[in-house]
Amino acid sequence: MLRNFLRAFALLSCSSVIFGLCMGSIVLSNLLTRPATAAQPAASRIVYGLTLLPSGFDPHINASAELGIPLRSVYDTLVYRDPTTQDFVAGLAERWEISPDGLVYTFYLRRGVRFHDGEPFNALAVAANLERITAPETRSQKAAFLLGSFERYIVLDEYTIQLVLKSPFAPLLDSLSQVYLGIASPKALQEYGNDLYQLHQVGTGPYQMVEFIPGDYILLRRNPIYRWGPPFYRTDNPAPVEEIEFRFFTDPATRAPALESGAVDIIGELPPLDALAVARRDDIVLVPQPIPGMPLQFFFNTAKAPTDRLEVRRAVITATNRVAIIDSVFQQLSPVAYGPLTAVTPFYEPQIKQYYPHNREVARQTLTELGYRDNDSDGVLDLNGAPLSLILIVPTWGYAPQVAQRLQSQWRDQGIQAELRQVPNLAGLLAAVQSGDYHLVAFNDFGADPSLLNNFYLSEARNNFMRVSNANLDQWLRQAVQTDDTAQRQNFYTGIQGLIMDQALILPIRDYVNLNAHNKRVSGLAFDAYGWFPLLANLSFEGTP
Amino acid sequence: MLPFILRRALGALFTLWLAATLAFLALRLAPIDAIALQLTLSGATESQIAARRAALGLDLPLGAQYVSMLSGLLRGDLGVSLINGRPVGALIAEQLDSTLILAIGALGVGAVLGVALGVGAALGGVALRQLCEALIALTLATPIYWLGTLAIYLFAVGLGVLPSVSRGNSLQALILPCGVLGVSLSGSIGQVAAAALREAKSAAFVQVARAKGLPARLIVWRHMLRAHSGALISLIGLQAGFLIGGAVVTEALFTRRGVGQLLLNAVNGRDYPVVQGVVLLSALAYSLLSSLTDILAAWRDPRLRAS
């Protein structure tokens, strides 16, 4: 009895010692690694909720749009795009010139600008950034490609730099206005190297990175000497926010509760039903923000029967009641999409709205004329014994599953069968597309320059999910990125949008709208020209610290 | 005893090798790799993508990649992330404490609650038994994300007593995530505990104890639970696998940093070295725990050493 007791006691004490050691070392390591700066919060500190957790946060290396939400305000860019006019305005470059052949861009840089680490900003700093972005060992996932046909730079003097291109590349200014080409302190880049710089980022922007604990949070603090912002940054902000902490709310269901419980002050990407619910509260303001780029859409596979037939594609679009989908899935918080670009994208063509209004009779008639009949009375139309059955690749994000279910039920009423194949992530989607076994696939991308269409609609494009090869389309898409004449570009993009819809290459569903909301501790939430990135410098603190 | 321990150590090594090999193969058999994924929206050409693959050694034959991975592992080098270029060891190390605390806390909650449910379901009166059985079925059937969302609405939004964001390792930050993960763990522990106790009820030594006139409480705690403590300890140790899966969801729900979130991102981004690193870590934790519980059990019961 006593032996048994002693044994049990020994076992228990051993395990509690192990447990205690584990806990102790963890607590100790926390105490040792927790920097002293986090101890005293500033007078006005708010929490901003991010919705994705990117694996990499270096704007020159990584491609996630999420990283721009905090970092847009850590960096300045050579030029900015005005969110209201969409025109390019001065940034770190006071002015610029483009040579008549479109091959040389000369930037005259602003004087008196300092990085957060005190280093001066000048042409050599721009050069160091271009070197880093284009170096193969940086393995840039986005920034290097944004530079298009960039060949080399020439430093003319301390405040003048030229970018020389191999061929004209109209989207260059748009690229240079993006956070991925934000100008970082050469000293910090040198000091930390490509792997660690993301934890210690240094720019010239209105906020500086104070602390970044991967997976946990990012803390930004206001840059008190900032006075070189673009014209749309407020200079008379009476109560700018001193500190902003960014945290990750990857599960959509957790976002509204976080806002309602006060765990965050600002958050984006609310599910539509939650957005309506929080907007009914007196203490919360809903800020829907339209995003330029592509709408939520389904690409038709034109290489697989029956969507290889233009008339079938047209009938499918006509059979679709998009308004009903917007009402039920998006609670009327998104506009209906009509073409390959959303209505807030530069060079959007409003005439596109005339294509394919919803009409069950017309859709049915088109299919009947093609020879489709319900011969076996199973409710599904057939042609030569084959049922009119479509395979849809449906990503689990972006409300595609909910939309696909509505499509399925709408089409069922009209004799079109839909088989939904869900894919959990981008890798799954690309693999499904690679197999070629699909009729429609939901996918989109964002950006303020319509040249993003080239990644999808050029016949040799990697993401030519439609397997389309149209000589006119190829030619116009190429020419549209080679001229910087706005009227000419508008002509090309009007033609491109019309051609894409005339050929019924996509089934557009809704223009993307980011449903942001904030509580009354802040005011003045507004976004840049790309829609995703908040102008943190314009936020005012309304609460009690 | 020493040969037994050696045998267990060899078994653990084999498990580790198997885990590393399976993780290596499973990821590389998938049709889209990290580079294609990263560059698909960049406008990069096929030749640019191929050049990047070559620079990372991803164009080498599978055999060569496998050998280089194994030799790296033997040197303790887990490689670097394909997405952010940081060493995998550092990426895991900076997230490990958060997940460890969550797992230990959840295991504690789950073990206490599970044993209590098991005792109630096996030995309680009719009402208590039915209640405990229903609770076990409920916790087994409720997914963590649902339970977690309910808990957030109740405790953070409704009552406002606990934070919906689990930041750091304070008690307040840990109650909800550990509670939610622990509750969903308690179902399977309760099930096994109840089954073991039901079996023990009719065992000869319990009947002897009852015939001696010992009080019921003493029979349960001193005799029945102790006789089956070995099985329970093993079961609780084997929950490590479930804990890692549960941590992925729990960490996302409570926006808590940790290995779970790291793994989820790495899988979505096809970041082979990071996935391999986390899989190896889980295999290591699993082997260590099961070896430890086996050795403990063998130390208490010499009959087990032969098997």
Boltz contact constraints between the chains, C-beta under 6 A:
constraints:
  - contact:
      token1: [A, 26]
      token2: [B, 97]
      max_distance: 6.0
  - contact:
      token1: [A, 26]
      token2: [B, 101]
      max_distance: 6.0
  - contact:
      token1: [A, 53]
      token2: [B, 261]
      max_distance: 6.0
  - contact:
      token1: [A, 53]
      token2: [B, 265]
      max_distance: 6.0
  - contact:
      token1: [A, 55]
      token2: [B, 83]
      max_distance: 6.0
  - contact:
      token1: [A, 55]
      token2: [B, 84]
      max_distance: 6.0
  - contact:
      token1: [A, 55]
      token2: [B, 265]
      max_distance: 6.0
  - contact:
      token1: [A, 55]
      token2: [B, 269]
      max_distance: 6.0
  - contact:
      token1: [A, 56]
      token2: [B, 83]
      max_distance: 6.0
  - contact:
      token1: [A, 56]
      token2: [B, 84]
      max_distance: 6.0
  - contact:
      token1: [A, 141]
      token2: [B, 38]
      max_distance: 6.0
  - contact:
      token1: [A, 142]
      token2: [B, 42]
      max_distance: 6.0
  - contact:
      token1: [A, 145]
      token2: [B, 42]
      max_distance: 6.0
  - contact:
      token1: [A, 145]
      token2: [B, 43]
      max_distance: 6.0
  - contact:
      token1: [A, 145]
      token2: [B, 44]
      max_distance: 6.0
  - contact:
      token1: [A, 194]
      token2: [B, 85]
      max_distance: 6.0
  - contact:
      token1: [A, 195]
      token2: [B, 85]
      max_distance: 6.0
  - contact:
      token1: [A, 195]
      token2: [B, 86]
      max_distance: 6.0
  - contact:
      token1: [A, 215]
      token2: [B, 95]
      max_distance: 6.0
  - contact:
      token1: [A, 215]
      token2: [B, 257]
      max_distance: 6.0
  - contact:
      token1: [A, 215]
      token2: [B, 261]
      max_distance: 6.0
  - contact:
      token1: [A, 216]
      token2: [B, 257]
      max_distance: 6.0
  - contact:
      token1: [A, 247]
      token2: [B, 255]
      max_distance: 6.0
  - contact:
      token1: [A, 248]
      token2: [B, 255]
      max_distance: 6.0
  - contact:
      token1: [A, 249]
      token2: [B, 255]
      max_distance: 6.0
  - contact:
      token1: [A, 250]
      token2: [B, 252]
      max_distance: 6.0
  - contact:
      token1: [A, 251]
      token2: [B, 252]
      max_distance: 6.0
  - contact:
      token1: [A, 251]
      token2: [B, 253]
      max_distance: 6.0
  - contact:
      token1: [A, 253]
      token2: [B, 149]
      max_distance: 6.0
  - contact:
      token1: [A, 254]
      token2: [B, 253]
      max_distance: 6.0
  - contact:
      token1: [A, 257]
      token2: [B, 152]
      max_distance: 6.0
  - contact:
      token1: [A, 257]
      token2: [B, 153]
      max_distance: 6.0
  - contact:
      token1: [A, 257]
      token2: [B, 157]
      max_distance: 6.0
  - contact:
      token1: [A, 257]
      token2: [B, 164]
      max_distance: 6.0
  - contact:
      token1: [A, 258]
      token2: [B, 164]
      max_distance: 6.0
  - contact:
      token1: [A, 260]
      token2: [B, 157]
      max_distance: 6.0
  - contact:
      token1: [A, 261]
      token2: [B, 156]
      max_distance: 6.0
  - contact:
      token1: [A, 261]
      token2: [B, 157]
      max_distance: 6.0
  - contact:
      token1: [A, 261]
      token2: [B, 164]
      max_distance: 6.0
  - contact:
      token1: [A, 263]
      token2: [B, 164]
      max_distance: 6.0
  - contact:
      token1: [A, 263]
      token2: [B, 165]
      max_distance: 6.0
  - contact:
      token1: [A, 425]
      token2: [B, 268]
      max_distance: 6.0
  - contact:
      token1: [A, 426]
      token2: [B, 37]
      max_distance: 6.0
  - contact:
      token1: [A, 427]
      token2: [B, 32]
      max_distance: 6.0
  - contact:
      token1: [A, 427]
      token2: [B, 37]
      max_distance: 6.0
  - contact:
      token1: [A, 427]
      token2: [B, 270]
      max_distance: 6.0
  - contact:
      token1: [A, 430]
      token2: [B, 32]
      max_distance: 6.0
  - contact:
      token1: [A, 431]
      token2: [B, 31]
      max_distance: 6.0
  - contact:
      token1: [A, 431]
      token2: [B, 32]
      max_distance: 6.0
  - contact:
      token1: [A, 434]
      token2: [B, 31]
      max_distance: 6.0
  - contact:
      token1: [A, 445]
      token2: [B, 41]
      max_distance: 6.0
  - contact:
      token1: [A, 455]
      token2: [B, 43]
      max_distance: 6.0
  - contact:
      token1: [A, 462]
      token2: [B, 40]
      max_distance: 6.0
